[in-house]
Amino acid sequence: DAKVRKELRRWLRRLHDELHMTSLFVTHDQEEALEVADEVVIMNKGRVEQQGAPQAVYDTPETAFVYGFLGHVNLFQGRVRDGRLHTGGAAIEMPGLEGAADAPGTAYVRPHDIQIEPLPAEPSADPGLRVNLQRAHAFGPLAQLELRREDTQEIIEVVMPSLEFDRIRAQGHRRFIARPRQARVFLN
């Protein structure tokens, strides 16, 4: 039961703070670990991949495994050249990789780190990723979108404020340009 699990996490956190003692909590629930822990250790096949404060590990994952393990993520396969990941018919700016030689890479982008805008009537030469709206589910403050890339037919998940999505939906748009605001590329 989700409500009971949330109450249990609060109780564990409060108990830990009151007793001021070190405790070890083992879980496969990433949200639970990030909420309860002062420090997390992410393991993969018996090997430590990364450890640190929950927010630091979430914000700056050191490996592709850690990035993919902590929450939903979109993967963009391509080649890194001139500070961009070239994927399908688009090129995504990748700050920090300006000097990278032509190499295969994968960009990891969280759903809330993708910006969408309606596809303009006359797209620019480098418009970003062209996508079509497949499904949208708006509840409370957030809308979850499934967008299909026009070039590769892969699904991209996007999370955005419901009010922003309502504005777009009211205009009747179904084709968009998707641009990652923040991404991390791991060379293959």
Buried (B, 14 or more C-beta within 10 A) or exposed (E): EEEEEEEEBEEBBEEBEEEEEEEEEEEEEBEBBBBBBEEBBBEEEEEEBBBBEBEEBBEEBBEBBBBBBBBEBBBBBBBBBBBBBBBBEBBBBBEEBEEBEEEEBBBBBBBBBBBBEEBEEEEEEEBBBBBBBEEBEBEEEBBBBBBBBBEBEBBBBBBBEBEEBEEBBEEEBBEBBBBBEEBBBBEE
